[in-house]
Every structure is written in C-alpha cells, then in structure tokens.
Amino acid sequence: MMMLIRKAKASDAADLVRFINMAADDLPMHFWRKSVGPEGDPIAYGMERAARETGSFSYSNAWLVEVEGAVAACLLGYPAEDEPSPIAPDTPPVFVPLLELEALAPGSWYLNVLATYDGFRGQGCGSALLAEAEAITRSTGRRIISLIAADTHADARRLYAAKGYVEVARRPVVKGDWRVDATEWILMTKTLA
C-alpha cells in the first residue's frame, strides 16, 4: 500500500469539510447551518472557510494522507495560545466546554481534527498522522500535543492512549439543539520526549 502524507491545499476544501465534520460529530455543520440561515448552503460556507489561508480550519493548518492517490485521512492542528483569552460572553454555549478544555493546555500544539474515511480505517493512517503531529509539534518548538475527543469516540481514544496520550480533564457536552450522542468532551495530552 502506497501512503503519502502531504500538506493540504485550498483545492482540498471539500475533503477538509467532510473530515472536520466527521471529527466533531456534525457540530461544524450545525454551526454552519446557523451561520448561513435556511436559504444558505452550509457546505459551501464550510468550504469557503477551509479554503481561506487563515483561521483555525484553514487548509494551511491541515495535512492529508493519500493512499494509492486517493485522499484517505486528515490531520488539522496548530499551536494553542500560550495565554488563552477569557471566553467571550457571547460565545455560543455549545463551544464553551471546548474552549475551557483548550485553555487547560496552553502552549501545546492543538490537534483539532484527526479523521479517516471509513474505507481506509485500520490501515495505519491515524497512526501515521499522529507521528506527523509529533514531528510538527517538535518543529514549532513545543513539547506537548493536546486534543479533545468525544466520549463516544472509543476507537480514537484507544488509539490515542496506545500512542501515549493521557486524559487530563472532562467537560459535559452542551447540546442545545445539536443532536449528538456524546455526553462528555475529553482533553488528552501527550508530552514528547
């Protein structure tokens, strides 16, 4: 099997939108729908955000695995703030627990998205991207990788634990009108040697 890890490009926006949404149980889609309203196109909105050169979900923060030339998996991450800002009072409640957890890992490299298309699971894509995340983290001069996983992502959490990530904290999922099975967000970190 030929596996290649490459930086994402703006033209990868359609795949990035799918991966971003997969990793967060449709929370991005939920937010995008609210952002564009009933007449708007949430996928187009998400793709526009992914195709930007700046912003958390920008292609410039993403790496893709290709297997035999087909996009298979995604890593999206960036350096966390060294001194997190206070959570703004107008922050939608659904995001507050995530921001609280992110603030518990200041100065880390924040792994925001790790997702693999179903047909490529179990082929080492996630492990390869976690190794890539370690190399990226080292290249930024940071020693800690942080990530947040939903309690319902048991397979992903097993992979993270097997790769040395440890649970640091939990926060309840705030659902509002977002339909999701998860009940807790779990912050995990790994300190690099």
Solvent accessible surface area in square Angstrom, and as a share of the most:
residue,aa,sasa,rsa
1,M,133,0.59
2,M,130,0.58
3,M,57,0.25
4,L,87,0.43
5,I,53,0.27
6,R,47,0.17
7,K,91,0.39
8,A,5,0.04
9,K,109,0.46
10,A,43,0.33
11,S,97,0.62
12,D,12,0.06
13,A,6,0.04
14,A,37,0.29
15,D,25,0.13
16,L,0,0.00
17,V,3,0.02
18,R,120,0.44
19,F,0,0.00
20,I,2,0.01
21,N,19,0.10
22,M,63,0.28
23,A,26,0.20
24,A,25,0.19
25,D,38,0.20
26,D,76,0.40
27,L,5,0.03
28,P,12,0.08
29,M,19,0.09
30,H,31,0.14
31,F,67,0.28
32,W,6,0.02
33,R,136,0.50
34,K,120,0.51
35,S,52,0.33
36,V,42,0.24
37,G,26,0.25
38,P,136,0.86
39,E,166,0.74
40,G,32,0.31
41,D,80,0.41
42,P,26,0.16
43,I,77,0.39
44,A,50,0.39
45,Y,56,0.21
46,G,1,0.01
47,M,68,0.30
48,E,115,0.51
49,R,61,0.22
50,A,1,0.00
51,A,39,0.30
52,R,91,0.33
53,E,128,0.58
54,T,105,0.61
55,G,35,0.34
56,S,55,0.35
57,F,45,0.19
58,S,0,0.00
59,Y,40,0.15
60,S,45,0.29
61,N,30,0.16
62,A,0,0.00
63,W,33,0.11
64,L,0,0.00
65,V,0,0.00
66,E,29,0.13
67,V,8,0.05
68,E,121,0.54
69,G,65,0.62
70,A,46,0.36
71,V,28,0.16
72,A,0,0.00
73,A,0,0.00
74,C,0,0.00
75,L,0,0.00
76,L,0,0.00
77,G,1,0.01
78,Y,39,0.15
79,P,64,0.40
80,A,18,0.14
81,E,101,0.45
82,D,96,0.50
83,E,151,0.68
84,P,52,0.32
85,S,75,0.48
86,P,125,0.79
87,I,61,0.31
88,A,50,0.38
89,P,141,0.89
90,D,123,0.64
91,T,25,0.15
92,P,60,0.38
93,P,91,0.57
94,V,19,0.11
95,F,48,0.20
96,V,43,0.25
97,P,6,0.04
98,L,27,0.14
99,L,65,0.32
100,E,60,0.27
101,L,0,0.00
102,E,50,0.23
103,A,39,0.30
104,L,84,0.42
105,A,9,0.07
106,P,65,0.41
107,G,24,0.23
108,S,1,0.00
109,W,3,0.01
110,Y,14,0.05
111,L,5,0.03
112,N,38,0.19
113,V,3,0.02
114,L,29,0.14
115,A,9,0.07
116,T,16,0.10
117,Y,44,0.17
118,D,110,0.57
119,G,64,0.62
120,F,45,0.19
121,R,139,0.51
122,G,87,0.84
123,Q,71,0.32
124,G,36,0.35
125,C,2,0.01
126,G,13,0.13
127,S,38,0.24
128,A,26,0.20
129,L,0,0.00
130,L,3,0.01
131,A,63,0.49
132,E,47,0.21
133,A,0,0.00
134,E,34,0.15
135,A,55,0.43
136,I,19,0.10
137,T,0,0.00
138,R,119,0.44
139,S,93,0.60
140,T,58,0.34
141,G,66,0.63
142,R,50,0.18
143,R,146,0.53
144,I,66,0.33
145,I,0,0.00
146,S,2,0.01
147,L,3,0.02
148,I,26,0.13
149,A,6,0.05
150,A,1,0.01
151,D,33,0.17
152,T,69,0.40
153,H,45,0.20
154,A,44,0.34
155,D,105,0.55
156,A,32,0.25
157,R,60,0.22
158,R,149,0.55
159,L,50,0.25
160,Y,13,0.05
161,A,58,0.45
162,A,85,0.66
163,K,78,0.33
164,G,39,0.38
165,Y,6,0.02
166,V,91,0.52
167,E,86,0.39
168,V,73,0.42
169,A,20,0.15
170,R,89,0.33
171,R,69,0.25
172,P,91,0.57
173,V,16,0.09
174,V,57,0.33
175,K,73,0.31
176,G,77,0.74
177,D,96,0.49
178,W,8,0.03
179,R,227,0.83
180,V,23,0.13
181,D,124,0.64
182,A,0,0.00
183,T,79,0.46
184,E,55,0.25
185,W,9,0.03
186,I,1,0.01
187,L,0,0.00
188,M,11,0.05
189,T,18,0.11
190,K,38,0.16
191,T,79,0.46
192,L,5,0.03
193,A,127,0.98
